Amino acid sequence: MTDARTHAGSIVVPAPAAEVYRVVSDVTRTGEWSPVCVACRWDEGDAPAPGEGPRVGAQFTGRNETAERTWETRCTVVAAEPGRRFAWEVGDGLVRWGYDLAPGPYEGSTTLTEWWEFTPQGLATFAERYGDDAPVQIEQRTRMAHDGIPATLAAIRDVVAR
C-alpha cells in the first residue's frame, strides 16, 4: 500500500472568501457542520488571538463520534492562508484535510472545496496497526470521507448564509 487515497468536493457559498475562511478556519465551530467531528478545541497556547486567524504549526484536538466508537485526534495546521486555504494533518501526517477557497461564479460568492488525503504514511500505519483487517479499516475511513464531504460542505454553506 503505497498510493494515497484522495477525495474532494466543492460547493458555491453566497459569501466572500474572507468571510468563508473565518468560518472554516475556526476549528472550535467544526461541530456545527461535520457529521463525524463533533467538537474541536485548540491545544494549550495555540488558540488564535482575538481578531486573528490560526497559524501554521498550531495544534488542536478533535473529538469524533460514530455509532460504533468515539475517539480524539490531535491535528496540526499546515496551511493558513486567509481567503485561500486552510488545512491540517491528523496525527503524524496520517491524513490531511483542507479547504480551498476561490472566487465563485457570481459576485460576492466563493467556491469552497473540501479535500481529504489518506497519505501513504497513513496507509502504512493502518497496515501495521490493523494487519489483515487494514483494508476494511481503510475502506471505512475512505467511505466516511466520501460521504462526509458533501454533507459538510452543505452545512458550511448553511452556517455562512445564516
MISE-30710 format. One record per residue (C-alpha): residue in three letters; y, z, x. Coordinates in steps of 0.1 Angstrom, whole numbers, plus 2048, in hexadecimal, padded with zeros to 3 digits. Example, Ala and Ser with C-alpha at 12.3 -4.5 7.8 and 13.67 -1.06 7.14 Angstrom:
// residues 2
+--------+-----+-----+-----+
: kollum :  yy :  zz :  xx :
+--------+-----+-----+-----+
:    Ala : 7D3 : 84E : 87B :
:    Ser : 7F5 : 847 : 889 :
+--------+-----+-----+-----+
This chain:
// residues 162
+--------+-----+-----+-----+
: kollum :  yy :  zz :  xx :
+--------+-----+-----+-----+
:    Met : 800 : 800 : 800 :
:    Thr : 81E : 7F4 : 813 :
:    Asp : 833 : 7E2 : 7F9 :
:    Ala : 84F : 7F3 : 7E7 :
:    Arg : 850 : 7F2 : 7C1 :
:    Thr : 872 : 7EB : 7B2 :
:    His : 880 : 7E7 : 790 :
:    Ala : 8A4 : 7E3 : 782 :
:    Gly : 8B5 : 7DE : 761 :
:    Ser : 8D9 : 7D8 : 756 :
:    Ile : 8F0 : 7DF : 739 :
:    Val : 914 : 7D8 : 731 :
:    Val : 929 : 7F8 : 72C :
:    Pro : 94A : 7F5 : 71A :
:    Ala : 95E : 808 : 734 :
:    Pro : 96D : 801 : 756 :
:    Ala : 957 : 806 : 775 :
:    Ala : 96B : 825 : 781 :
:    Glu : 963 : 837 : 760 :
:    Val : 93E : 82D : 760 :
:    Tyr : 93B : 838 : 784 :
:    Arg : 94A : 85A : 77C :
:    Val : 92F : 85F : 762 :
:    Val : 910 : 852 : 775 :
:    Ser : 91A : 864 : 796 :
:    Asp : 91C : 885 : 784 :
:    Val : 8F8 : 890 : 789 :
:    Thr : 8FE : 8AF : 774 :
:    Arg : 900 : 898 : 755 :
:    Thr : 8DF : 886 : 75C :
:    Gly : 8CD : 899 : 740 :
:    Glu : 8E4 : 888 : 727 :
:    Trp : 8D4 : 866 : 72D :
:    Ser : 8B3 : 869 : 741 :
:    Pro : 892 : 869 : 72D :
:    Val : 881 : 87D : 74A :
:    Cys : 89C : 88F : 75F :
:    Val : 8A8 : 8AA : 747 :
:    Ala : 8C1 : 8BB : 75F :
:    Cys : 8CF : 8B8 : 782 :
:    Arg : 8E3 : 8D0 : 797 :
:    Trp : 8F5 : 8CC : 7B8 :
:    Asp : 8E5 : 8DF : 7D4 :
:    Glu : 8FA : 8FC : 7E3 :
:    Gly : 919 : 8EE : 7F4 :
:    Asp : 914 : 8CA : 7E8 :
:    Ala : 926 : 8C9 : 7C7 :
:    Pro : 944 : 8B2 : 7C8 :
:    Ala : 966 : 8C3 : 7C9 :
:    Pro : 979 : 8C0 : 7A7 :
:    Gly : 986 : 89D : 7A3 :
:    Glu : 970 : 88F : 7BE :
:    Gly : 950 : 87C : 7BC :
:    Pro : 930 : 883 : 7CF :
:    Arg : 92C : 87B : 7F4 :
:    Val : 910 : 86B : 807 :
:    Gly : 8F8 : 886 : 814 :
:    Ala : 8FE : 89E : 7F7 :
:    Gln : 8DE : 8AC : 7E8 :
:    Phe : 8D5 : 8B4 : 7C5 :
:    Thr : 8B6 : 8C0 : 7B3 :
:    Gly : 8A9 : 8AF : 793 :
:    Arg : 893 : 8C0 : 779 :
:    Asn : 87B : 8A7 : 769 :
:    Glu : 866 : 8AB : 74A :
:    Thr : 84B : 897 : 73A :
:    Ala : 830 : 8A1 : 720 :
:    Glu : 818 : 8A6 : 73D :
:    Arg : 82D : 8BA : 756 :
:    Thr : 84E : 8C7 : 763 :
:    Trp : 85A : 8C4 : 787 :
:    Glu : 878 : 8C4 : 79C :
:    Thr : 883 : 8AC : 7B7 :
:    Arg : 89C : 8AF : 7D3 :
:    Cys : 8B2 : 890 : 7D6 :
:    Thr : 8CB : 884 : 7F0 :
:    Val : 8E9 : 86E : 7E8 :
:    Val : 8E6 : 84E : 7FD :
:    Ala : 903 : 83A : 7EE :
:    Ala : 923 : 846 : 7DE :
:    Glu : 93B : 828 : 7DA :
:    Pro : 952 : 82F : 7BD :
:    Gly : 952 : 813 : 7A3 :
:    Arg : 936 : 801 : 7B6 :
:    Arg : 916 : 814 : 7BE :
:    Phe : 906 : 837 : 7BB :
:    Ala : 8E3 : 83C : 7C9 :
:    Trp : 8CC : 858 : 7D4 :
:    Glu : 8AA : 85D : 7E4 :
:    Val : 890 : 874 : 7D6 :
:    Gly : 87E : 88A : 7EF :
:    Asp : 87D : 87C : 812 :
:    Gly : 883 : 858 : 808 :
:    Leu : 865 : 855 : 7F0 :
:    Val : 879 : 845 : 7D4 :
:    Arg : 89C : 837 : 7D1 :
:    Trp : 8B0 : 836 : 7B2 :
:    Gly : 8D3 : 828 : 7AD :
:    Tyr : 8EE : 818 : 797 :
:    Asp : 901 : 7F9 : 7A1 :
:    Leu : 921 : 7F1 : 78E :
:    Ala : 932 : 7CF : 78B :
:    Pro : 94D : 7C0 : 775 :
:    Gly : 93F : 7BA : 752 :
:    Pro : 941 : 79A : 73D :
:    Tyr : 961 : 7A4 : 72C :
:    Glu : 981 : 7B6 : 737 :
:    Gly : 97C : 7DB : 73B :
:    Ser : 956 : 7DA : 73B :
:    Thr : 93D : 7E2 : 756 :
:    Thr : 91B : 7D4 : 75D :
:    Leu : 906 : 7F2 : 766 :
:    Thr : 8E5 : 7EC : 778 :
:    Glu : 8CD : 808 : 77D :
:    Trp : 8B3 : 802 : 798 :
:    Trp : 894 : 814 : 7A5 :
:    Glu : 87E : 810 : 7C4 :
:    Phe : 85E : 821 : 7CC :
:    Thr : 860 : 81D : 7F2 :
:    Pro : 843 : 815 : 809 :
:    Gln : 846 : 838 : 816 :
:    Gly : 843 : 846 : 7F3 :
:    Leu : 825 : 830 : 7EC :
:    Ala : 814 : 83C : 80C :
:    Thr : 81C : 860 : 804 :
:    Phe : 80C : 85C : 7E2 :
:    Ala : 7ED : 84D : 7F2 :
:    Glu : 7EA : 86B : 808 :
:    Arg : 7F2 : 885 : 7ED :
:    Tyr : 7DD : 876 : 7D1 :
:    Gly : 7C1 : 863 : 7E3 :
:    Asp : 7AC : 84F : 7CB :
:    Asp : 7C4 : 858 : 7AE :
:    Ala : 7E2 : 84A : 7C0 :
:    Pro : 7E2 : 828 : 7AE :
:    Val : 7E3 : 83A : 78C :
:    Gln : 7FE : 852 : 797 :
:    Ile : 813 : 835 : 7A5 :
:    Glu : 80E : 821 : 786 :
:    Gln : 81A : 83E : 770 :
:    Arg : 83A : 842 : 785 :
:    Thr : 840 : 81C : 783 :
:    Arg : 83B : 81C : 75E :
:    Met : 853 : 839 : 75A :
:    Ala : 86E : 825 : 76D :
:    His : 868 : 805 : 759 :
:    Asp : 86A : 818 : 738 :
:    Gly : 885 : 830 : 742 :
:    Ile : 89F : 818 : 751 :
:    Pro : 8A8 : 806 : 730 :
:    Ala : 8A9 : 827 : 71D :
:    Thr : 8BF : 837 : 738 :
:    Leu : 8D7 : 819 : 738 :
:    Ala : 8DB : 819 : 712 :
:    Ala : 8E1 : 83F : 712 :
:    Ile : 8FB : 83C : 72E :
:    Arg : 90D : 820 : 71B :
:    Asp : 90E : 837 : 6FD :
:    Val : 91A : 855 : 711 :
:    Val : 936 : 841 : 721 :
:    Ala : 940 : 832 : 6FF :
:    Arg : 945 : 854 : 6EE :
+--------+-----+-----+-----+
